[in-house]
């Protein structure tokens, strides 16, 4: 039996107002259409720890965590207090402040490939900067990619408004597809500037998969042999699967890597890290990377405090343990329903998907499943994997399990 619908009156009123002033009311992936329209809140009011509250007063266990940046919890006092202290001294200046050195040194100590680091703002800044550096270093053109790497021209999936020339040298392959990788190096032996792949495979609305050892090793071998650059996009995996990222966990050292999201617990910062020899094209001025706000210190301070907290409190081990608890519970719950629902991912990043069927009922099941979860106070994204944070409590995790159990009972009737 379906649960009672949430009260969303204030959210819906704000959304109608927003549509008068903003294209579509909300731009990008946070649009209502990317959730369940009419069921999910549209505007949030506050967050604390592992929970969020919407403008109508509905409270949820947050398993989306702002699409990944919240690694510790919302409104983490030690981080926010450090930012407020720095705010009193100023943060937007003509020249950098000392926090740049401190943060980049910390990254060098933790991340295998991070001999040098450039601090930028967003994940798209970082991946696009890494591609530019790779092309500048190799003097080659083509990019092989696997994964979501942002919204810039060379990689965005929606091609409206973009000249074909901007992406004609970007070639997509499926994650872990060694055969396609080898074939492309045979086809373009002297013109591949870089291979960029994500630390974990997370194709849109498809099961989340870990990299095979063969996949990462083949990328490393082929890029070295052909004078190309291996780029590991660690925007989601950095400071989450280990303090050294996916490269540390899976035992491969790329030439360049990108970081963001979890590195500052919600503050807007990302990074391009890599080997000194490759990064030297920026030192020499052959490649230009710059922005007015790249040197603002508030986000650097937040990142420094976040990384200190992660190390001191063994946060990575904590979220893996909590994620294992959830995954084990999920496996037990879906055992009778494996023909209609799939579970994938790693402990910090679980995901429910629905296998396609000839009658198209998977769409209805997906909608009903996530509707029941949001009504039970559990915020997940129907087309995006979830995350675990340090401040999720045992009570939170059990609420999630109870919500999933109730949702499964509803979709089995569809």
C-alpha positions as CSV (number, residue, x, y, z in Angstrom):
1,X,0.0,0.0,0.0
2,X,1.4,3.4,-1.0
3,X,2.4,5.9,1.7
4,X,0.9,9.3,2.1
5,X,2.2,12.1,-0.1
6,X,4.4,14.8,1.5
7,X,3.2,18.4,2.0
8,X,5.1,20.4,-0.6
9,X,3.0,23.6,-0.8
10,X,5.8,26.1,-0.1
11,X,8.2,24.3,-2.4
12,X,5.7,24.3,-5.2
13,X,4.9,28.0,-4.7
14,X,8.6,28.9,-4.8
15,X,9.1,26.8,-8.0
16,X,6.3,28.7,-9.7
17,X,7.9,32.0,-8.8
18,X,11.3,30.7,-9.9
19,X,10.1,29.9,-13.4
20,X,9.3,33.6,-13.9
21,X,12.9,34.6,-13.3
22,X,15.1,31.6,-14.1
23,X,15.0,29.4,-17.3
24,X,13.0,26.4,-16.3
25,X,12.9,27.6,-12.7
26,X,16.1,25.6,-11.8
27,X,19.0,24.9,-14.2
28,X,20.9,21.7,-14.5
29,X,20.6,18.4,-12.8
30,X,18.7,19.8,-9.8
31,X,15.5,20.4,-11.9
32,X,12.4,18.6,-10.6
33,X,12.2,16.4,-13.7
34,X,15.4,14.7,-12.5
35,X,13.6,13.5,-9.4
36,X,10.0,12.5,-9.2
37,X,7.9,15.6,-10.0
38,X,5.2,16.2,-7.4
39,X,6.8,13.9,-4.8
40,X,10.2,15.4,-4.1
41,X,10.8,18.8,-2.4
42,X,12.1,21.4,-4.7
43,X,13.6,23.9,-2.3
44,X,15.6,23.0,0.9
45,X,15.9,25.2,4.0
46,X,18.7,23.6,6.1
47,X,20.9,20.7,6.8
48,X,22.7,19.3,9.8
49,X,24.9,16.2,10.0
50,X,23.4,13.5,7.7
51,X,20.0,15.1,7.4
52,X,18.3,17.9,5.4
53,X,15.0,19.8,5.9
54,X,12.9,21.4,3.1
55,X,11.0,24.7,3.2
56,X,7.8,22.8,4.2
57,X,9.5,21.3,7.3
58,X,9.9,17.8,5.9
59,X,13.1,16.1,7.2
60,X,15.1,13.6,5.3
61,X,18.1,11.3,5.7
62,X,20.4,12.8,3.0
63,X,21.9,10.1,0.7
64,X,22.6,12.4,-2.1
65,X,24.8,14.8,-0.1
66,X,24.7,17.6,-2.6
67,X,25.8,15.2,-5.3
68,X,28.9,14.2,-3.3
69,X,30.7,17.2,-1.7
70,X,29.4,16.5,1.9
71,X,31.8,13.8,3.1
72,X,31.6,14.6,6.8
73,X,28.2,16.2,7.3
74,X,26.2,19.4,6.7
75,X,27.3,22.4,8.8
76,X,30.4,20.8,10.3
77,X,31.4,23.3,13.0
78,X,35.2,23.0,12.9
79,X,35.3,23.7,9.2
80,X,32.7,26.5,9.2
81,X,34.4,28.2,12.1
82,X,37.7,28.2,10.3
83,X,36.1,29.8,7.2
84,X,34.4,32.5,9.4
85,X,37.8,33.3,11.0
86,X,39.4,33.6,7.6
87,X,36.5,35.7,6.3
88,X,37.4,38.4,8.9
89,X,40.9,38.7,7.4
90,X,39.7,38.8,3.8
91,X,39.9,36.2,1.1
92,X,39.8,37.8,-2.4
93,X,43.1,39.5,-3.1
94,X,45.5,40.5,-5.9
95,X,47.9,37.7,-4.8
96,X,47.6,34.3,-3.2
97,X,47.6,33.7,0.5
98,X,49.7,31.1,2.3
99,X,46.9,28.5,2.4
100,X,47.6,27.7,-1.2
101,X,51.0,26.2,-0.3
102,X,49.7,24.4,2.8
103,X,46.8,22.7,0.8
104,X,48.9,21.7,-2.2
105,X,51.6,20.3,0.1
106,X,49.0,18.2,1.9
107,X,47.8,16.8,-1.5
108,X,51.3,15.9,-2.5
109,X,51.7,13.9,0.7
110,X,48.5,11.9,0.2
111,X,48.1,11.5,-3.5
112,X,50.5,9.3,-5.5
113,X,50.6,11.4,-8.7
114,X,50.4,14.8,-7.0
115,X,53.9,16.2,-7.4
116,X,52.3,19.6,-8.2
117,X,48.7,20.9,-7.9
118,X,46.7,23.7,-9.5
119,X,43.6,24.8,-7.4
120,X,40.5,25.7,-9.4
121,X,36.8,25.9,-8.7
122,X,34.6,23.2,-10.1
123,X,35.0,19.6,-11.4
124,X,34.5,20.9,-15.0
125,X,37.3,23.4,-14.5
126,X,39.6,20.6,-13.3
127,X,38.9,18.1,-16.1
128,X,39.0,20.7,-18.8
129,X,42.3,22.1,-17.4
130,X,43.7,18.6,-17.3
131,X,42.8,18.0,-21.0
132,X,44.4,21.3,-22.0
133,X,47.6,20.4,-20.1
134,X,47.7,16.9,-21.7
135,X,47.3,18.4,-25.2
136,X,49.9,21.1,-24.5
137,X,52.4,18.5,-23.2
138,X,51.9,15.9,-25.9
139,X,51.2,18.2,-28.9
140,X,48.5,15.6,-29.8
141,X,44.8,16.0,-30.4
142,X,42.5,13.1,-29.6
143,X,41.0,12.3,-26.2
144,X,39.6,8.9,-25.2
145,X,37.1,9.2,-22.4
146,X,34.9,7.0,-20.2
147,X,32.6,8.6,-17.6
148,X,31.0,11.9,-16.8
149,X,33.6,14.7,-16.9
150,X,31.5,17.9,-16.7
151,X,29.6,20.3,-18.8
152,X,32.3,21.9,-20.9
153,X,32.2,21.7,-24.7
154,X,34.7,18.8,-25.2
155,X,32.7,16.3,-23.0
156,X,29.1,17.4,-22.3
157,X,26.5,14.9,-23.5
158,X,23.9,17.5,-24.6
159,X,25.4,19.0,-27.7
160,X,23.0,22.0,-28.2
161,X,24.9,25.2,-28.8
162,X,28.3,23.5,-29.2
163,X,30.3,23.5,-32.4
164,X,31.0,19.9,-33.6
165,X,34.7,20.9,-33.9
166,X,34.8,21.3,-30.1
167,X,34.2,17.6,-29.5
168,X,35.0,15.8,-32.8
169,X,38.4,14.6,-31.3
170,X,36.8,13.2,-28.1
171,X,36.0,9.5,-28.4
172,X,33.8,7.6,-25.9
173,X,34.3,4.0,-24.7
174,X,32.5,1.9,-22.2
175,X,34.0,1.6,-18.8
176,X,36.3,-1.4,-18.5
177,X,36.3,-2.0,-22.3
178,X,39.9,-3.0,-22.8
179,X,39.2,-4.2,-26.4
180,X,37.9,-0.8,-27.5
181,X,40.9,0.9,-25.8
182,X,43.4,-1.3,-27.6
183,X,41.6,-0.8,-30.9
184,X,41.7,3.0,-30.7
185,X,45.4,3.1,-30.0
186,X,45.9,0.9,-33.1
187,X,43.8,3.3,-35.1
188,X,45.4,6.5,-33.8
189,X,48.9,5.4,-32.6
190,X,50.4,8.9,-32.8
191,X,47.5,11.2,-32.1
192,X,46.0,10.3,-28.7
193,X,46.8,13.1,-26.2
194,X,45.1,11.5,-23.2
195,X,42.9,8.8,-21.9
196,X,40.6,10.2,-19.1
197,X,38.5,7.8,-17.1
198,X,36.7,8.1,-13.8
199,X,37.9,6.3,-10.6
200,X,34.7,4.3,-10.5
201,X,32.4,3.6,-13.4
202,X,29.1,5.4,-13.0
203,X,27.3,5.6,-16.4
204,X,24.0,7.5,-16.3
205,X,21.3,5.4,-14.7
206,X,23.3,2.2,-15.1
207,X,24.9,0.1,-12.4
208,X,28.0,1.5,-10.7
209,X,31.1,-0.7,-11.3
210,X,34.7,-0.8,-10.0
211,X,37.6,-0.7,-12.5
212,X,39.1,-4.0,-13.4
213,X,42.8,-4.3,-12.9
214,X,43.2,-5.1,-16.6
215,X,41.4,-1.8,-17.5
216,X,43.6,0.5,-15.4
217,X,46.8,-1.4,-16.2
218,X,46.1,-1.3,-20.0
219,X,45.5,2.4,-19.9
220,X,48.8,2.9,-18.0
221,X,50.7,0.7,-20.4
222,X,49.3,2.1,-23.6
223,X,49.6,5.8,-22.7
224,X,53.2,5.2,-21.6
225,X,54.1,3.3,-24.8
226,X,52.5,5.9,-27.1
227,X,53.6,9.1,-25.3
228,X,50.0,9.9,-24.2
229,X,48.8,11.1,-20.8
230,X,46.7,9.0,-18.4
231,X,44.2,11.2,-16.5
232,X,42.2,9.8,-13.6
233,X,39.0,11.8,-13.0
234,X,38.7,11.6,-9.2
235,X,36.1,14.3,-8.7
236,X,33.8,11.7,-7.1
237,X,36.3,9.2,-5.7
238,X,38.9,11.6,-4.4
239,X,39.0,11.7,-0.5
240,X,36.2,9.1,-0.5
241,X,37.4,5.7,-1.6
242,X,40.7,6.5,0.2
243,X,42.7,9.5,1.2
244,X,44.9,8.9,-1.8
245,X,41.9,8.4,-4.1
246,X,41.1,5.6,-6.4
247,X,44.7,5.6,-7.7
248,X,45.8,4.7,-4.2
249,X,43.1,2.1,-3.7
250,X,43.4,0.4,-7.1
251,X,47.2,0.7,-7.4
252,X,47.8,2.8,-10.5
253,X,49.6,6.1,-10.8
254,X,48.2,8.4,-13.5
255,X,50.1,11.3,-15.0
256,X,47.3,13.7,-14.1
257,X,44.3,13.5,-11.8
258,X,41.4,15.8,-10.9
259,X,39.8,16.2,-7.5
260,X,36.8,18.1,-6.1
261,X,33.5,17.4,-4.2
262,X,34.6,15.7,-1.0
263,X,37.9,17.7,-0.6
264,X,36.2,20.6,1.1
265,X,33.0,19.2,2.6
266,X,30.7,21.4,0.4
267,X,32.9,24.4,-0.3
268,X,33.6,25.2,-3.9
269,X,37.1,24.1,-4.8
270,X,38.7,21.5,-7.1
271,X,42.2,20.6,-8.2
272,X,44.3,19.4,-11.0
273,X,47.2,17.3,-9.6
274,X,50.0,15.6,-11.6
275,X,53.6,14.8,-12.3
276,X,56.0,17.8,-12.3
277,X,57.2,17.1,-15.9
278,X,53.7,17.2,-17.3
279,X,52.5,20.2,-15.2
280,X,55.6,22.1,-16.4
281,X,53.8,23.2,-19.5
282,X,51.9,25.6,-17.2
283,X,55.1,26.8,-15.6
284,X,56.5,27.6,-19.0
285,X,53.4,29.4,-20.1
286,X,52.7,27.1,-22.9
287,X,49.3,26.3,-21.3
288,X,47.3,29.1,-19.7
289,X,44.9,28.4,-16.7
290,X,43.6,31.3,-14.7
291,X,40.5,32.8,-13.1
292,X,39.6,35.7,-10.9
293,X,38.4,33.5,-8.1
294,X,40.9,30.5,-8.2
295,X,43.0,32.1,-5.5
296,X,40.2,32.9,-3.0
297,X,41.3,31.4,0.3
298,X,38.0,30.5,2.1
299,X,37.6,27.3,0.1
300,X,41.3,26.5,0.7
301,X,40.9,26.9,4.4
302,X,37.8,24.7,4.3
303,X,39.7,22.0,2.4
304,X,42.7,22.1,4.8
305,X,40.3,21.6,7.7
306,X,38.4,18.9,5.9
307,X,41.5,16.9,5.1
308,X,42.7,17.3,8.7
309,X,39.4,16.0,10.0
310,X,39.3,13.1,7.5
311,X,42.8,12.0,8.8
312,X,42.2,12.6,12.5
313,X,38.8,10.8,12.6
314,X,39.5,8.0,10.2
315,X,36.5,9.1,8.2
316,X,37.2,6.9,5.1
317,X,37.2,3.8,7.3
318,X,34.0,5.0,9.0
319,X,32.0,5.6,5.8
320,X,33.1,2.3,4.3
321,X,31.9,0.5,7.5
322,X,28.6,2.3,7.4
323,X,28.3,1.6,3.7
324,X,28.9,-2.1,4.2
325,X,26.2,-2.2,6.8
326,X,23.8,-0.6,4.3
327,X,24.8,-2.8,1.4
328,X,24.5,-6.0,3.4
329,X,21.0,-4.8,4.5
330,X,20.1,-3.9,0.9
331,X,21.2,-7.3,-0.4
332,X,19.1,-9.1,2.2
333,X,16.1,-7.0,1.4
334,X,16.2,-7.3,-2.4
335,X,16.9,-11.1,-2.4
336,X,13.3,-11.9,-3.3
337,X,13.1,-9.1,-5.9
338,X,16.3,-9.5,-7.9
339,X,14.3,-9.8,-11.2
340,X,12.9,-6.3,-10.8
341,X,15.6,-4.3,-9.0
342,X,19.4,-4.2,-9.1
343,X,21.9,-3.1,-6.5
344,X,25.4,-2.0,-7.4
345,X,28.3,0.2,-6.3
346,X,30.8,0.2,-3.5
347,X,30.1,0.9,0.2
348,X,30.5,4.7,0.0
349,X,28.5,4.9,-3.2
350,X,25.5,2.4,-3.5
351,X,22.9,2.6,-6.2
352,X,19.5,1.0,-7.0
353,X,18.6,0.6,-10.7
354,X,15.8,-1.2,-12.5
355,X,16.4,-3.7,-15.3
356,X,14.5,-3.0,-18.5
357,X,11.6,-5.3,-19.3
358,X,9.5,-5.8,-22.4
359,X,6.4,-4.1,-20.9
360,X,8.3,-1.1,-19.8
361,X,7.3,-1.6,-16.2
362,X,10.8,-0.7,-15.0
363,X,10.0,2.9,-15.3
364,X,6.9,2.6,-13.2
365,X,8.8,0.5,-10.6
366,X,11.6,3.1,-10.4
367,X,9.1,5.9,-9.9
368,X,7.2,4.0,-7.2
369,X,10.4,2.9,-5.4
370,X,11.9,6.4,-5.1
371,X,8.4,7.9,-4.3
372,X,8.1,5.6,-1.4
373,X,11.6,6.3,-0.2
374,X,11.2,10.1,-0.2
375,X,7.8,9.8,1.5
376,X,9.6,7.7,4.2
377,X,12.1,10.5,4.7
378,X,15.0,9.2,2.7
379,X,16.5,11.4,0.0
380,X,18.0,9.5,-2.9
381,X,18.3,10.4,-6.6
382,X,16.5,8.1,-9.0
383,X,19.2,8.4,-11.7
384,X,22.3,8.9,-9.6
385,X,24.1,6.8,-7.1
386,X,23.9,7.6,-3.4
387,X,26.7,8.6,-0.9
388,X,27.5,7.9,2.7
389,X,28.8,10.6,5.1
390,X,30.6,10.5,8.5
391,X,27.7,12.0,10.4
392,X,25.1,9.4,9.2
393,X,24.0,7.7,12.4
394,X,22.8,4.2,13.1
395,X,19.3,5.6,13.3
396,X,19.7,7.2,9.9
397,X,20.9,4.0,8.3
398,X,18.1,1.9,9.8
399,X,15.6,4.5,8.6
400,X,17.0,4.0,5.1
401,X,16.7,0.2,5.4
402,X,13.1,0.5,6.6
403,X,12.2,2.8,3.8
404,X,13.7,0.5,1.2
405,X,11.8,-2.5,2.7
406,X,8.5,-0.6,2.4
407,X,9.3,0.5,-1.1
408,X,10.0,-3.0,-2.2
409,X,6.6,-4.2,-0.9
410,X,5.0,-1.6,-3.2
411,X,6.9,-2.3,-6.4
412,X,6.4,-6.1,-6.2
413,X,2.7,-5.4,-7.0
414,X,3.6,-3.6,-10.2
